[in-house]
Amino acid sequence: MSTKRPGGASFQPEVKRKRESDEFEQCYVPKFEKELPATPKIDKTGWARPAVDKDLGITKSIACQVLEVETYHEDGSATTYDRTNVKLYGVTKAGNSICVIVTDYFPHFYFQAPQGFGVEHIQTAQTAICNMVASAKRRGGSGQNQLPGKVVDNLVHIELVRGENLYYFRGADTKVPFVKVTGSTEALHKARMELRNGINLMGKGPVNVGNLYESNINDIVKFMAKTNIVGCGWIELPAGKCQILSNSEKSSRCQIEVSVNVKNLIVHESEGEWADIAPIRTLSLDIECIGRRGVFPEAIKDPIIQIANLVKIEGETEPFVRNCFVLGTCAPVVGSNIIQCVNEKVLLEKWAEFVREVDPDIITGYNILNFDLPYILDRAKVLSLPQVSHLGRQKDKGSVVRDAAISSKQMGSRVNKSIDIHGRIIFDVLQVVLRDYKLRSYTLNSVSYQFLSEQKEDVEHNIIPDLQRGDEQTRRRLAQYCLKDAYLPLRLLDKLMSIINYIEMARVTGFIMPMNLYKSWLQILSMMLRRCKQNNFFLPVIEVNSGDGEGYEGATVIDPIRGFYNEPIATLDFASLYPSIMIAHNLCYTTLLKSPQGVENEDYIRTPSGQYFATKSKRHGLLPEILEDLLVARKRAKNFMKNEKDEFKRMVYNGRQLALKISANSVYGFTGAVVGKLPCLEISQSVTAFGRKMIDMTKSEVERIYKKGALEGKCPADAKVIYGDTDSVMVKFGVENVAQAMEIGLEAAKEVSKIFTPPIKLEFEKVYFPYLLINKKRYAGLYFTKPEVHDKMDCKGLETVRRDNCPLVAKVLGVCLEKLLIERDQQSALDFAKRTISDLLCNKIDISLLIISKELTKSGDKYQAKQAHVELAARMKKRDAGSAPRLGDRVPYVFVAAAKNVPAYERAEDPTFVLQNNIPLDTKHYLTNQLAKPLARIFEPILGDRAEKILVEGEHTRVRTVVQSKVGGLAAFTKKSATCLGCKSVLPKMESENAVCKHCEPKLPEIYASRLVTMHELENHFGRLWTECQNCAKTMQDKVNCSARDCPIYYMREKVRNELSETNTIMQRFGDPCFAPPTK
């Protein structure tokens, strides 16, 4: 193997390669310095918050809504001891920002007192633990080799309390002594580690304290549980009982900074006037960078050229600040303030000053967590601008970017960035949409179209340098694009009511808003901890073993009687099934029994899965109490919403009732999480076992009661349960119309509910008519809640609602189902399916309908088998690393034709690359692997087992169109010969530039006219598509640069553009369109 010395031929391209950002700096910065002042003139009207009332805290109490909470450590001295203080950041009703420093709060944990431990041993135990912690601090090299005696003596404090382990029922009054250890977070951590080795608590030698309690719970969760503060709730600081800090004493940038003892905090319930939402400020931002050709922008090299900002107050419709910090000159944008900066340093410094002055409570945008904010902070490091990182409310703390691994069943495994912007909430709209909605694509363009029916111009990053290097008009266009990218996230938050919903979730669960977004399990833990405090239960530390762990049987599914039912099918549903089961049967950690105690059904119950729980007469479980409160609160919130006239308050109540519903339904899942903080499979097993039993009981009872002639002859036939799933059963009563099915359904729900323990209740909710039952968890039907007209066409488990197929499947199935269910025309549905298959094989289907997309969650070597989207992403990176998908992106691809037995992952290709190179699609693959089976499933109940054969065979599949590729395969070794535009015969080499052969020359005018008509049709089509794109981008006079890969018009436009180019080449072969008149 030969080696090449550095600087050899192979290194020359890298050495000589000039970055576009370097070229930009060299060519354009001097120009900007001549045209622009060193410091830009900025109109700051409206930036600042309202002035502070000087009487607050002195003669007037201070009320504020708590948005963010953080703890910090305060080292002890010769006269003081270590502390963990808490800072609460929030907003007053007047709109002032506030930082509340809560003093004299100490975190804690517990362990069960050893046998014989009493009050007389407390001092001995405290001294032993303090000395042990001091030794650990010295060993840890904390720089405190000689701690002051006062500090050592007060590292931790202990007291004796009475309580009970949360797990298992041991009797009505079985509270036992526990040792409560309090101190700073740092001291408690070291104490927790040292206690594992045993300690001399009673002066009689080392004692093993056993399991610890609540030592693994977040300090903020424990603080909020102890003080009863809830996330986004209101607190009040009484006048005269808090200390207002002067500007010189402040550690924060908040308008008000106040210190208060934890005992003087007044916490208000989120009801009445305290259900209001303060004038919260939300900043939405977007940045634009100038990168190198073929490389995605990198913060270490590529500068930021624009930052767009919009600031809005929650509850108002429009932003009150719209501006864009621009590098260089820029023409004005109507309705926005353009701030022209001479260089990138000035741009970043002035933007950071803007953030500190406008003082937002929430910072939002689209993918700001993983791109915009980390990029800004990294650029600040590169340019040595430390003040730019000080975006939070703490004067002495800059923002730091870290990697944070997130794993859940809902969102999968991914690595996000974690950024501390102290006192402000980062509310990334992309993360909200990923968590709450299942979509085919998560680009801003696609999400905006999905929810707002609005799109934007999606500019490729490799076009941005050209716009920036142009003039003030091109930079104005880039500013408009940037401002739109900042505006759409605000629109999405309003449309989806995300901020309101997460505020109400925080109020319901008690935990702070940011953690509700990323760690939903903390919601239930927070509620559990609060209830445990009231009843002196302590939460043990459960050692979590990695791996799959123990599983349990899920919900039951009654085998479906498949078919097409052209008659009403009534649906009976259990209301809040799993919460109701837990309430009815008193299923809880605190009522769980290791073995039967007393009389069955009086003192304990045996669940269908074989577990034992104490009855309510012995102990009312904590989980049932929590669930009862949640369900009652939800009913109250719905009543408030119904009677409320103010639209914004109605939205708040709606957000609350949704939060209460989600929280109630999450409790069951919390107990079944094997790797969670409080797993209890006995509860989750019992809940699903009761659910299975109740579905079977409902089936038996309905079929027993509603025989032919029942209800005074209203039942024309024996009732038959045709399907049941988790919490509902579908019943065929044999009636002719929806009204009759509703009448019997209401009666059945009322009657069958009598056999269940309250609050378990069966409800009649809807009727399907007609009803297509395909298989387990796969069905469709017209959904009726009133007899006159159907509400919607409801589909479950079908490809119309799934996103792992191409859009063509959903479109075809949707139309076929409409024809089957609404038009009741089976033949029309079948004919449409056959026509679509024929169009597919003839290459008449638009490529946008054939695109499949999957998320790129990890690199190819992490998969056991090769994946199509992963392999394609690797190939795209080789072609153009700048535009290639990155981890976290969804990769769109289509399947192209290839030789026989070529694996699918090698046939996946980028749709744009396919269009540009005229690569033929593998239509047979789409027919057999995408369309055939979903279509066969909906037609099988009608056509029988031959459904798939009827669809994929026959005359409609015999005509096919073959497309010739420009790349790949033999295309590289072939030479194209000119053919006659009339008869398609190959032209001799000497006549290759002619349009037609000698035999077709008499028909030349006709051939020319035909080709001209084709070109005019393509031009008209392209013009319509172009105009649509201009309307969308609001750029009627400018060139369309949009490359939104989620937009079907983009692919149509590119296809027509290629066809126009080919047609234009053909027209040039005619030369001058001058023909001799025909001879007579």
Buried (B, 14 or more C-beta within 10 A) or exposed (E): EEEEEEEEEEEEEEEEEEBBBEBBBEEBBEEBEEEBEEEBEBEEEEBEBEEBBEEBBEEEBBBBBBBBBBBBEEBBEEEEBBBBBBBBBBBBBBBBBBBBBBBEBBBBBBBBBBEEBEEEBBEBBBBBBBBBBBEBBBEEEEEBEEBBEEBBBBBBBBEBBEBBBBBBBBEEEEBEBBBBBBBBBBBBBBBBEBBEEEBBBBEEEEBEBEBBBBBBBBBBBBBBBBBBBBBBBBBBBBBEBBBBBEEEEBBBBBBBBBBBEBEBBEBBEBEEEBBBBBBBBBBBBBBBBBBBEEBBBBBEBBBBBBBBBBBBBBBEEEBBBBBBBBBBBBBEBEEBBBBBBBBBBBBBBBBBBBBBEBBBBBBBBBBBBBBBBBBBBBBBBEBEBEEBBBBBBBEEBBBEBEEEEBEBEEEEEBBBBBBBBBBBBBBBBBBBBBBEEEBBBBBBBBBBBBBBEBBBBBBEBBBBBEBBBBEBEBBBBBBBBBBBBBBBBBBBBBEBBBBBBBBBBBBBBBBBBBBBBBBBBBBBBBBBBBBBBEBEBBBBBBEBEEEEEEEBEEBBBBEBEBBBBEBBBBBBBBBBBBBBBBBBBBBBBBBBBEEEBEEEEEBBBBBBBEBBBBBEEBBBBBBBBBBBBBBEBBEBBBEBBEEBEEEEBBBBBBBBBBBBBBBBBBBBBBBBBBBBBBBBBBBBBBBBBBBBBBBBEBBEBBBEBBEEEBBEEBBBEBBBBBBBBBBBBBBBBBBEEBBBBBBBBBBBBEBBBEEBBEBBBBBBBBBBBBBBBBBBEBBBBBBBBEBEEBEEBBBEBBBBBBBEBBBBBBBBBBBBBBBBBEEEEBEBBBBBBBEBBBBBBEBEBBBBBBBBBBBBBBEBEEEEEEBBBBBBBEBBBEEBEBBBBEEBBBBBBBBBBBEEEEEBBBBBBBBBBBBBBBBBBBBBBBBEBBBBBBBBBBBBBBBEEEBBEBBBEEEBBEEEEEBEBEEEEEBEEEEEEBBBBBEEEEBEEEEEEBBBBEEBEEBBEEBBEEBBEBBEEBBEBBEBBBEBBBEBBEBEEBEBBBBBBBBBBBBBBBBBBBBBEEBEEBBEBBEEEEEEEEEE
